[in-house]
Amino acid sequence: MGFYFAQFLTGLASASSLFLVAAGLSIIFGVTRIVNFAHGSLFMLGAFIAYSISQQFGFWVAVPLAALSVGAIGWVMERTVLSRLYGAPELFQLVATFGLVLIVQDAALWIWGPTDLLGPRAPGLTGVVRIFDQPVPEYDLFLITVGFSVLGAIWWMFTRTRFGILVRAATEDREMLQALGVRPARLFQATFFIGAALAGLGGALEMPRQPVSLLMDLNIIAEAFVVVVIGGMGSVTGAFLAALLIAELNAFGILILPEITLVAAFAAMAVVLVIRPYGLLGKQATTAPHAVEIQPPQTLGEAGRLAAAVLVAALFVLPIIAGDFVIVLTADIMIFALFAAGLHFMMGTGGLVSFGHAAFFGIGAYAAALLVERAGIGMEAALILAPVAAAIGAAIIGWFAVRLSGVYLAMLTLAAAQILWSASVQWQDITGGDDGILGIWPAAWASGTTAYYYLTLALTTVGIVSLMMLASGRFGILLRAGRDAPARAQALGIDIKLRNWAAIVIAGSAAGLAGGIFAFSKGSVFPDTLAIPNSVDALVMVLLGGLHAPAGPILGASVFALLEDSLSRLPYWRALLGTAVVGIAVFAPGGIAGSLSGWLKRRRERSA
């Protein structure tokens, strides 16, 4: 009995640390509606700043100063970048904050270096307390106290102060608050300061428990999002309950089935969202989410079709004039353009936001590899069955996903991708685990660089053109009707959920085909094809190109791949790439294609 109680306390200490980060994220989203992917970076900065201050002034001085410093950094982020994105689609906010992640990572690398840092232990809390004859670290008991104290302080602030009442009002109905004459700018600034300070406090308090490293941001942000979504976006009490649930699942899951700790949080989130679509204590938003902008359908037009024909012709003759490096890079761009095109079809046409599109890409890649290695079939059949396998996976995930909307839908797809990623890592007998599946090469007739390039060109062209035709045809029109005016579409007899489900299956099959082509292109498949960064890359490609532009995925994939390839040779290239991503999200929200189209339209109007 004593052992299990001690394990419960260990989970409760972890829950307190996780709650500090998730509470700040939940407060920020509840008031500003910003999906802040950079919140993990604030947690990491809290640990690094606390480490530096502790070297001079000690641990207990470092913790509050680090929290205040990170709060100030969050305030600067809000003023310089995020304040320009209020009212923008959530996806642009996500991409801009992802750019901030890259910038902060390189800033931390420049200041503190690449080596993990070991911070000091908390003076006066280095011993253990025996409870039921089981040793419990004093610092864990301190963290539990901090967690409950912060929860109580937030409750008091929200229920007993004017500022808290305004925050609650903004969470419930921001437009009505503005109509009553409350200036939202200062409220948002204060909220961002408090949320960032909580993340910094969480990072500083983690210093005695784990090394301070550059990986802390991405390691915490996924769990923080899970906690906020399970609890209900904007609910601090829900975040506390969710943090407790996740931490205890991890604490006891490691005793029963150690492998479950990689996926427990995401599995729990998937179950909660299926049962309660808005989280444990969340409520349906009173205003429509800014997932997509209501836009009329766009087509390539005569000039666009001519440009597309010229592009295909240029790609056809490229192997004649280019070397192997250019050919391989161009083939990769075509694969990722098809991958992004599927996501573009979901989001731009259907308004279905996905944070886990890599799930379908990875299913296609692993299906092709396993069919070749285990079933002994040829490349041709594997490339046919890869999108079929991805479509089946998309049908299963989509059946649950279409019941949700906005961030909740996106997070369910993220959960599905993480569950599949965990399976690929741990199911070593089948997937090879971290070692992957090797030796997946094309058939003899397509084994050369040039031959496989032409096969890639043919398959990706057919896939992208098919998606464009669906988007501009009757199916796409009805899909946009459900996106822009769901109540009217339902009144007209349109089955919105069925069409959304079909859109997810179509997008998944396109990503699966891209994954199958990728597997034979590289000769191997690894779990990172299913990982979060791969999904984020697809999102960035779509938004770089233009969410509503037919050519968006092609332009986005091309620019992203070329930027990554050219900048990766430079020192601190992540900061350069992040700056480019933030600049496009802030100053060119229509993406490259949308901005170019607007410029041409203004030029025609001036010349008329």
C-alpha positions as CSV (number, residue, x, y, z in Angstrom):
1,M,0.0,0.0,0.0
2,G,2.8,2.4,0.9
3,F,4.6,1.8,-2.4
4,Y,1.5,2.7,-4.4
5,F,0.8,5.8,-2.3
6,A,4.4,6.9,-2.9
7,Q,4.0,6.3,-6.6
8,F,0.8,8.4,-6.5
9,L,2.7,11.3,-4.9
10,T,5.4,11.0,-7.6
11,G,2.6,11.3,-10.2
12,L,1.1,14.2,-8.4
13,A,4.5,16.0,-8.4
14,S,4.8,15.5,-12.1
15,A,1.2,16.7,-12.5
16,S,2.1,19.9,-10.7
17,S,5.0,20.7,-13.1
18,L,2.8,19.9,-16.1
19,F,0.0,21.9,-14.8
20,L,2.1,25.1,-14.5
21,V,2.9,24.9,-18.2
22,A,-0.6,23.9,-19.3
23,A,-2.3,26.5,-17.1
24,G,-0.4,29.3,-18.9
25,L,-1.2,27.8,-22.3
26,S,-4.9,27.4,-21.4
27,I,-5.2,31.0,-20.1
28,I,-3.5,32.4,-23.2
29,F,-5.8,30.4,-25.5
30,G,-8.9,31.2,-23.5
31,V,-8.4,34.9,-23.8
32,T,-6.5,35.5,-27.0
33,R,-7.5,32.4,-29.0
34,I,-3.8,32.0,-29.9
35,V,-2.7,28.4,-30.4
36,N,0.8,29.1,-29.0
37,F,3.2,26.3,-30.2
38,A,6.1,28.4,-28.7
39,H,4.8,27.9,-25.2
40,G,7.3,25.0,-24.8
41,S,10.1,27.4,-25.7
42,L,9.1,29.6,-22.8
43,F,9.3,26.6,-20.5
44,M,12.8,25.8,-21.9
45,L,13.9,29.5,-21.4
46,G,12.7,29.4,-17.8
47,A,15.0,26.5,-17.1
48,F,18.0,28.1,-18.9
49,I,17.5,31.5,-17.3
50,A,17.1,30.0,-13.9
51,Y,20.3,28.0,-14.4
52,S,22.3,31.1,-15.3
53,I,20.9,33.2,-12.4
54,S,21.4,30.3,-9.9
55,Q,25.1,30.3,-10.7
56,Q,25.4,33.8,-9.1
57,F,22.5,34.2,-6.7
58,G,21.3,30.7,-5.8
59,F,18.3,28.6,-6.6
60,W,15.6,30.4,-4.6
61,V,16.4,33.8,-6.2
62,A,16.7,32.2,-9.7
63,V,13.2,30.7,-9.7
64,P,11.1,33.8,-9.3
65,L,13.4,36.0,-11.5
66,A,13.3,33.4,-14.2
67,A,9.5,33.4,-14.2
68,L,9.4,37.2,-14.4
69,S,12.0,37.2,-17.2
70,V,10.1,34.7,-19.2
71,G,6.9,36.6,-18.6
72,A,8.6,39.7,-20.1
73,I,9.8,37.6,-23.1
74,G,6.2,36.4,-23.6
75,W,5.0,40.0,-23.5
76,V,7.6,40.9,-26.2
77,M,6.4,38.0,-28.4
78,E,2.8,39.1,-28.1
79,R,3.6,42.7,-28.9
80,T,6.0,42.1,-31.9
81,V,4.4,39.0,-33.6
82,L,1.2,37.6,-32.1
83,S,-0.7,40.8,-31.7
84,R,-0.6,41.0,-35.5
85,L,-2.4,37.6,-35.8
86,Y,-5.5,38.1,-33.7
87,G,-8.5,37.2,-35.8
88,A,-6.3,35.3,-38.3
89,P,-6.9,31.6,-38.9
90,E,-5.6,29.4,-36.1
91,L,-3.3,27.7,-38.6
92,F,-1.4,31.0,-39.3
93,Q,-1.0,31.4,-35.5
94,L,0.3,27.9,-35.2
95,V,2.8,28.4,-38.1
96,A,4.0,31.8,-36.7
97,T,4.6,30.3,-33.3
98,F,6.4,27.4,-34.8
99,G,8.7,29.9,-36.5
100,L,9.3,31.4,-33.0
101,V,10.2,27.9,-31.7
102,L,13.0,27.8,-34.4
103,I,14.2,31.3,-33.5
104,V,14.3,30.6,-29.7
105,Q,16.0,27.2,-30.2
106,D,18.9,28.9,-32.0
107,A,19.0,31.8,-29.6
108,A,19.3,29.3,-26.7
109,L,22.0,27.4,-28.7
110,W,24.0,30.6,-29.2
111,I,23.7,31.7,-25.5
112,W,24.1,28.5,-23.6
113,G,25.6,26.1,-26.2
114,P,24.6,22.6,-27.2
115,T,25.6,20.7,-24.0
116,D,23.0,19.7,-21.4
117,L,23.4,21.7,-18.2
118,L,23.0,20.3,-14.7
119,G,21.4,22.8,-12.4
120,P,21.6,22.9,-8.6
121,R,19.3,21.1,-6.3
122,A,16.9,23.1,-4.2
123,P,18.6,24.0,-0.9
124,G,16.7,22.7,2.1
125,L,14.8,20.2,0.0
126,T,17.5,17.6,-0.9
127,G,16.3,14.9,1.5
128,V,13.4,12.4,1.6
129,V,10.4,12.0,3.8
130,R,9.3,8.5,4.7
131,I,5.5,8.0,4.3
132,F,4.1,4.6,5.0
133,D,7.8,3.5,5.2
134,Q,8.4,4.6,1.6
135,P,10.9,7.3,0.7
136,V,9.3,10.4,-1.0
137,P,11.6,13.2,-2.1
138,E,11.0,16.5,-0.2
139,Y,11.2,18.4,-3.5
140,D,8.3,16.3,-4.9
141,L,6.2,17.4,-1.9
142,F,7.3,21.0,-2.5
143,L,6.2,20.7,-6.2
144,I,2.8,19.3,-5.1
145,T,2.4,22.3,-2.7
146,V,3.3,24.7,-5.5
147,G,0.8,23.1,-7.9
148,F,-2.1,23.5,-5.5
149,S,-1.0,27.0,-4.5
150,V,-0.9,28.1,-8.1
151,L,-4.3,26.6,-8.8
152,G,-5.7,28.4,-5.7
153,A,-4.1,31.7,-6.7
154,I,-5.5,31.5,-10.3
155,W,-9.0,30.6,-8.9
156,W,-8.8,33.6,-6.5
157,M,-7.6,35.9,-9.4
158,F,-10.4,34.7,-11.7
159,T,-13.2,34.9,-9.1
160,R,-12.2,37.8,-6.8
161,T,-10.5,40.4,-9.0
162,R,-11.7,42.7,-11.7
163,F,-8.9,41.5,-14.0
164,G,-10.0,37.9,-13.5
165,I,-13.6,38.8,-14.3
166,L,-12.5,40.4,-17.5
167,V,-10.4,37.4,-18.4
168,R,-13.4,35.1,-17.8
169,A,-15.6,37.4,-19.9
170,A,-13.1,37.4,-22.7
171,T,-13.0,33.6,-22.5
172,E,-16.8,33.4,-22.8
173,D,-17.5,36.1,-25.3
174,R,-14.6,38.3,-26.5
175,E,-16.8,40.3,-29.0
176,M,-19.3,41.3,-26.3
177,L,-16.5,42.4,-24.0
178,Q,-15.2,44.7,-26.8
179,A,-18.7,46.0,-27.4
180,L,-18.8,47.0,-23.7
181,G,-15.8,49.3,-24.2
182,V,-13.0,47.1,-22.7
183,R,-9.7,47.6,-24.5
184,P,-8.6,44.0,-25.4
185,A,-5.0,45.0,-26.2
186,R,-3.9,45.5,-22.6
187,L,-5.9,42.5,-21.4
188,F,-4.1,40.4,-24.0
189,Q,-0.7,41.7,-23.0
190,A,-1.3,41.0,-19.3
191,T,-2.6,37.5,-20.1
192,F,0.4,36.7,-22.2
193,F,2.7,37.9,-19.4
194,I,1.0,35.7,-16.8
195,G,0.8,32.7,-19.1
196,A,4.5,33.0,-20.1
197,A,5.5,33.5,-16.5
198,L,3.7,30.3,-15.5
199,A,5.6,28.4,-18.2
200,G,8.9,30.0,-17.1
201,L,8.1,29.0,-13.5
202,G,7.5,25.4,-14.6
203,G,10.8,25.3,-16.4
204,A,12.7,26.8,-13.5
205,L,11.2,24.4,-11.0
206,E,12.2,21.5,-13.3
207,M,15.9,22.4,-13.1
208,P,16.6,20.0,-10.1
209,R,14.7,17.2,-11.7
210,Q,16.2,17.0,-15.2
211,P,19.1,18.4,-17.2
212,V,18.5,21.7,-18.9
213,S,18.6,21.0,-22.6
214,L,17.6,22.3,-26.0
215,L,15.0,19.4,-26.3
216,M,12.9,20.6,-23.4
217,D,10.6,22.7,-25.6
218,L,9.4,20.0,-27.9
219,N,9.3,17.4,-25.1
220,I,6.8,19.4,-23.1
221,I,4.7,21.1,-25.7
222,A,2.9,18.0,-26.9
223,E,1.9,16.9,-23.4
224,A,0.9,20.5,-22.6
225,F,-1.4,20.6,-25.6
226,V,-2.8,17.2,-24.6
227,V,-3.5,18.4,-21.1
228,V,-5.2,21.6,-22.3
229,V,-7.4,19.8,-24.8
230,I,-8.4,17.1,-22.3
231,G,-9.3,19.6,-19.7
232,G,-11.1,21.9,-22.2
233,M,-9.5,24.8,-24.0
234,G,-9.5,27.8,-21.6
235,S,-10.4,25.9,-18.4
236,V,-7.6,26.1,-15.8
237,T,-9.4,23.7,-13.4
238,G,-9.8,21.3,-16.4
239,A,-6.1,21.6,-17.1
240,F,-5.3,20.6,-13.5
241,L,-7.6,17.6,-13.6
242,A,-6.1,16.6,-17.0
243,A,-2.5,17.0,-15.8
244,L,-3.3,14.8,-12.8
245,L,-4.9,12.2,-15.1
246,I,-1.9,12.1,-17.5
247,A,0.7,12.1,-14.8
248,E,-0.9,9.3,-12.8
249,L,-1.3,7.3,-16.0
250,N,2.4,7.6,-16.7
251,A,3.3,6.9,-13.0
252,F,1.3,3.7,-12.8
253,G,1.5,2.7,-16.4
254,I,5.3,2.4,-16.2
255,L,4.8,-0.3,-13.5
256,I,2.2,-2.3,-15.5
257,L,3.3,-1.8,-19.1
258,P,6.4,0.5,-19.5
259,E,5.8,0.9,-23.3
260,I,2.5,2.6,-22.7
261,T,4.1,5.8,-21.3
262,L,5.0,6.9,-24.9
263,V,1.3,6.9,-25.9
264,A,-0.8,7.0,-22.7
265,A,-1.4,10.8,-22.9
266,F,-2.5,10.7,-26.5
267,A,-4.7,7.6,-26.1
268,A,-6.4,9.3,-23.1
269,M,-7.0,12.4,-25.2
270,A,-8.5,10.4,-28.0
271,V,-10.9,8.7,-25.6
272,V,-11.9,11.9,-23.9
273,L,-12.5,13.7,-27.2
274,V,-14.7,10.9,-28.5
275,I,-16.8,11.0,-25.4
276,R,-16.7,14.7,-24.6
277,P,-15.8,16.7,-27.8
278,Y,-14.9,19.9,-25.9
279,G,-12.8,18.2,-23.1
280,L,-13.7,17.5,-19.5
281,L,-14.7,21.0,-18.5
282,G,-14.6,22.8,-21.8
283,K,-17.5,24.5,-23.5
284,Q,-18.5,25.0,-27.1
285,A,-17.1,28.3,-28.4
286,T,-19.7,31.0,-28.7
287,T,-18.0,32.4,-31.8
288,A,-17.0,30.6,-34.9
289,P,-13.4,29.4,-34.9
290,H,-11.0,31.1,-37.4
291,A,-9.9,27.8,-38.8
292,V,-10.2,29.0,-42.3
293,E,-11.2,32.2,-44.0
294,I,-14.4,32.2,-46.0
295,Q,-13.2,32.5,-49.5
296,P,-14.7,31.9,-52.9
297,P,-13.3,28.9,-54.8
298,Q,-10.2,29.7,-56.8
299,T,-9.1,28.1,-60.0
300,L,-5.9,28.1,-61.9
301,G,-7.4,30.1,-64.8
302,E,-6.1,30.2,-68.3
303,A,-2.7,31.7,-67.2
304,G,-2.4,29.2,-64.4
305,R,-3.1,26.2,-66.7
306,L,-0.5,27.4,-69.1
307,A,2.0,27.8,-66.2
308,A,1.2,24.3,-65.0
309,A,1.8,22.9,-68.5
310,V,5.1,24.7,-68.7
311,L,6.1,23.4,-65.3
312,V,5.4,19.8,-66.2
313,A,7.3,20.2,-69.4
314,A,10.2,21.7,-67.5
315,L,10.2,18.9,-65.0
316,F,10.1,16.4,-67.9
317,V,13.3,17.8,-69.5
318,L,15.1,18.4,-66.2
319,P,17.1,15.1,-66.1
320,I,18.6,16.0,-69.4
321,I,20.2,19.2,-68.2
322,A,20.6,18.6,-64.4
323,G,22.8,16.5,-62.2
324,D,21.8,13.7,-59.8
325,F,21.6,16.1,-56.8
326,V,19.1,18.4,-58.5
327,I,17.1,15.4,-59.8
328,V,16.8,13.8,-56.3
329,L,15.9,17.2,-54.7
330,T,13.3,17.9,-57.3
331,A,11.8,14.4,-56.8
332,D,11.6,15.0,-53.0
333,I,9.8,18.3,-53.7
334,M,7.3,16.6,-55.9
335,I,6.7,13.9,-53.2
336,F,6.1,16.6,-50.5
337,A,4.0,18.6,-52.8
338,L,1.6,15.6,-53.1
339,F,1.8,15.2,-49.3
340,A,0.9,18.8,-48.8
341,A,-1.8,18.7,-51.5
342,G,-3.8,16.2,-49.5
343,L,-3.6,18.4,-46.4
344,H,-4.5,21.4,-48.6
345,F,-7.5,19.6,-49.9
346,M,-8.7,18.9,-46.3
347,M,-8.1,22.4,-44.9
348,G,-8.5,24.7,-47.8
349,T,-11.6,23.1,-49.3
350,G,-13.1,21.3,-46.3
351,G,-11.9,23.5,-43.4
352,L,-10.7,20.4,-41.6
353,V,-7.6,21.2,-39.6
354,S,-5.1,18.4,-39.1
355,F,-2.0,18.4,-36.8
356,G,-1.3,14.7,-37.6
357,H,-1.3,14.4,-41.4
358,A,2.0,12.5,-41.1
359,A,-0.1,9.6,-39.9
360,F,-1.3,8.9,-43.4
361,F,2.1,9.6,-45.0
362,G,3.7,7.1,-42.5
363,I,1.0,4.5,-43.1
364,G,1.7,4.6,-46.8
365,A,5.4,4.4,-46.3
366,Y,5.3,1.5,-43.9
367,A,2.6,-0.3,-45.9
368,A,4.8,-0.2,-49.0
369,A,7.9,-1.3,-47.1
370,L,6.1,-4.2,-45.2
371,L,4.4,-5.4,-48.4
372,V,7.8,-5.7,-50.1
373,E,9.7,-7.1,-47.1
374,R,7.1,-9.4,-45.5
375,A,4.7,-10.3,-48.4
376,G,7.4,-10.3,-51.1
377,I,5.3,-8.4,-53.6
378,G,6.7,-6.1,-56.2
379,M,7.1,-2.3,-56.2
380,E,4.2,-1.8,-58.6
381,A,1.6,-3.6,-56.3
382,A,3.1,-1.9,-53.2
383,L,2.6,1.5,-54.7
384,I,-1.0,0.7,-55.5
385,L,-1.8,-0.7,-52.0
386,A,0.1,2.0,-50.1
387,P,-2.7,4.7,-50.7
388,V,-5.3,2.0,-50.0
389,A,-3.8,1.2,-46.6
390,A,-3.6,5.0,-45.9
391,A,-7.2,5.4,-47.0
392,I,-8.3,2.7,-44.6
393,G,-6.4,4.3,-41.7
394,A,-7.9,7.7,-42.7
395,A,-11.4,6.2,-42.7
396,I,-10.9,4.9,-39.1
397,I,-9.4,8.1,-37.8
398,G,-11.8,10.3,-39.8
399,W,-14.9,8.4,-38.4
400,F,-14.0,9.8,-35.0
401,A,-12.5,13.1,-36.2
402,V,-15.6,14.4,-38.1
403,R,-17.5,14.6,-34.8
404,L,-15.1,17.4,-33.8
405,S,-14.1,20.8,-35.1
406,G,-11.3,23.3,-34.9
407,V,-8.4,22.7,-32.5
408,Y,-10.2,19.6,-31.0
409,L,-10.3,17.9,-34.4
410,A,-6.7,18.9,-35.1
411,M,-5.6,17.4,-31.7
412,L,-7.4,14.2,-32.3
413,T,-5.5,13.7,-35.6
414,L,-2.3,14.5,-33.7
415,A,-3.2,11.8,-31.1
416,A,-3.7,9.3,-33.9
417,A,-0.3,10.1,-35.4
418,Q,1.4,9.8,-32.1
419,I,-0.2,6.5,-31.4
420,L,1.0,5.2,-34.7
421,W,4.4,6.7,-34.1
422,S,4.6,4.9,-30.8
423,A,3.6,1.6,-32.4
424,S,6.3,2.0,-35.1
425,V,8.9,2.6,-32.4
426,Q,7.9,-0.3,-30.1
427,W,6.6,-2.9,-32.5
428,Q,10.2,-3.8,-33.3
429,D,9.5,-7.3,-34.7
430,I,7.4,-5.9,-37.4
431,T,8.6,-2.3,-38.0
432,G,12.2,-2.6,-36.9
433,G,11.7,0.1,-34.3
434,D,14.2,2.9,-34.4
435,D,16.3,0.9,-36.8
436,G,13.5,1.1,-39.4
437,I,13.0,-1.1,-42.4
438,L,15.9,-1.1,-44.9
439,G,16.5,-2.3,-48.4
440,I,13.2,-1.1,-49.9
441,W,14.4,-0.3,-53.5
442,P,12.5,0.2,-56.7
443,A,12.0,-2.5,-59.3
444,A,14.8,-3.0,-61.8
445,W,13.1,-1.0,-64.6
446,A,12.8,2.1,-62.2
447,S,16.0,1.6,-60.2
448,G,18.0,4.4,-61.8
449,T,17.8,8.0,-60.5
450,T,16.3,9.2,-63.8
451,A,13.9,6.3,-64.2
452,Y,12.5,6.7,-60.6
453,Y,12.3,10.5,-61.1
454,Y,10.0,10.0,-64.1
455,L,7.9,7.5,-62.1
456,T,7.6,10.1,-59.3
457,L,6.7,12.8,-61.8
458,A,3.9,10.7,-63.3
459,L,2.4,9.6,-60.0
460,T,2.6,13.0,-58.2
461,T,1.2,14.8,-61.2
462,V,-1.8,12.4,-61.4
463,G,-2.4,12.7,-57.7
464,I,-2.2,16.5,-57.5
465,V,-4.3,17.0,-60.6
466,S,-7.0,14.6,-59.3
467,L,-7.2,16.6,-56.0
468,M,-7.5,19.9,-58.0
469,M,-10.3,18.4,-60.1
470,L,-12.1,17.2,-57.0
471,A,-11.7,20.6,-55.3
472,S,-13.1,22.5,-58.2
473,G,-15.9,20.0,-59.0
474,R,-19.3,19.3,-57.5
475,F,-17.8,17.5,-54.5
476,G,-15.6,20.5,-53.7
477,I,-18.4,22.9,-54.0
478,L,-20.6,20.9,-51.5
479,L,-17.6,20.5,-49.2
480,R,-17.1,24.3,-49.2
481,A,-20.8,24.8,-48.5
482,G,-20.4,22.7,-45.3
483,R,-17.3,24.6,-44.4
484,D,-18.7,28.1,-44.9
485,A,-22.4,27.8,-44.0
486,P,-23.0,24.5,-42.2
487,A,-26.5,25.3,-41.0
488,R,-27.7,26.2,-44.5
489,A,-25.9,23.2,-46.0
490,Q,-27.7,20.9,-43.6
491,A,-31.0,22.6,-44.4
492,L,-30.4,21.8,-48.1
493,G,-29.9,18.2,-47.3
494,I,-26.1,18.0,-47.6
495,D,-24.6,15.4,-45.3
496,I,-21.7,17.4,-44.0
497,K,-20.1,14.7,-41.8
498,L,-20.2,12.2,-44.6
499,R,-18.5,14.6,-47.0
500,N,-15.9,15.6,-44.4
501,W,-15.2,12.0,-43.8
502,A,-14.8,11.4,-47.5
503,A,-12.4,14.4,-47.7
504,I,-10.2,13.0,-45.0
505,V,-10.1,9.6,-46.7
506,I,-9.2,11.3,-50.0
507,A,-6.5,13.4,-48.4
508,G,-5.2,10.4,-46.5
509,S,-4.9,8.3,-49.7
510,A,-2.9,11.1,-51.4
511,A,-0.6,11.3,-48.4
512,G,-0.3,7.5,-48.4
513,L,0.7,7.5,-52.1
514,A,3.4,10.2,-51.3
515,G,4.6,8.0,-48.4
516,G,4.9,4.9,-50.7
517,I,6.8,6.8,-53.3
518,F,9.1,8.2,-50.5
519,A,9.8,4.8,-49.1
520,F,11.2,3.5,-52.5
521,S,12.9,6.8,-53.1
522,K,15.0,6.5,-49.9
523,G,15.2,2.7,-49.8
524,S,14.1,2.7,-46.1
525,V,11.4,3.8,-43.7
526,F,11.9,5.1,-40.1
527,P,9.4,6.2,-37.4
528,D,10.1,9.9,-38.1
529,T,7.8,9.6,-41.1
530,L,5.0,9.6,-38.5
531,A,6.5,12.1,-36.1
532,I,5.1,15.6,-35.2
533,P,7.8,17.5,-37.1
534,N,6.7,15.9,-40.3
535,S,3.1,17.0,-39.8
536,V,4.2,20.5,-38.9
537,D,6.3,20.6,-42.2
538,A,3.2,19.8,-44.2
539,L,1.3,22.6,-42.4
540,V,4.0,25.1,-43.1
541,M,4.1,24.0,-46.8
542,V,0.4,24.5,-47.2
543,L,0.4,28.0,-45.6
544,L,3.5,29.1,-47.3
545,G,2.0,28.4,-50.7
546,G,-1.5,29.6,-49.9
547,L,-4.4,27.9,-48.1
548,H,-6.9,28.8,-50.8
549,A,-4.7,28.8,-53.9
550,P,-4.8,25.7,-56.1
551,A,-1.0,25.9,-56.7
552,G,-0.4,26.5,-53.0
553,P,1.0,23.0,-52.2
554,I,3.4,23.1,-55.1
555,L,4.8,26.5,-54.3
556,G,4.8,25.9,-50.6
557,A,6.7,22.5,-50.9
558,S,9.2,24.1,-53.3
559,V,10.0,27.1,-51.2
560,F,10.1,25.2,-48.0
561,A,12.4,22.5,-49.4
562,L,14.7,25.0,-51.1
563,L,14.9,27.2,-48.0
564,E,15.6,24.2,-45.7
565,D,18.3,22.9,-48.1
566,S,20.0,26.2,-48.6
567,L,19.8,27.6,-45.0
568,S,20.8,24.3,-43.4
569,R,24.3,24.9,-44.6
570,L,24.5,28.1,-42.6
571,P,25.1,28.5,-38.8
572,Y,21.9,29.1,-36.8
573,W,19.9,28.2,-39.9
574,R,16.8,27.4,-37.8
575,A,16.6,31.0,-36.7
576,L,16.8,32.1,-40.3
577,L,14.1,29.6,-41.4
578,G,11.9,30.6,-38.4
579,T,12.3,34.3,-39.3
580,A,11.2,33.5,-42.9
581,V,8.2,31.5,-41.6
582,V,7.1,34.2,-39.2
583,G,7.5,36.9,-41.9
584,I,5.3,35.1,-44.3
585,A,2.6,34.3,-41.6
586,V,2.5,37.9,-40.5
587,F,3.0,39.9,-43.7
588,A,1.7,37.5,-46.4
589,P,-1.2,35.6,-44.8
590,G,-2.5,34.6,-48.2
591,G,0.7,32.7,-48.8
592,I,3.0,33.1,-51.8
593,A,0.3,32.2,-54.3
594,G,-2.3,34.4,-52.6
595,S,0.1,37.4,-52.3
596,L,1.1,37.0,-56.0
597,S,-2.5,36.8,-57.1
598,G,-3.4,39.9,-55.1
599,W,-0.4,41.8,-56.6
600,L,-1.4,40.9,-60.1
601,K,-5.0,41.9,-59.4
602,R,-4.0,45.3,-58.1
603,R,-1.7,45.8,-61.1
604,R,-4.5,45.0,-63.5
605,E,-6.9,47.4,-61.7
606,R,-4.3,50.2,-61.9
607,S,-3.7,49.6,-65.6
608,A,-7.4,49.5,-66.4
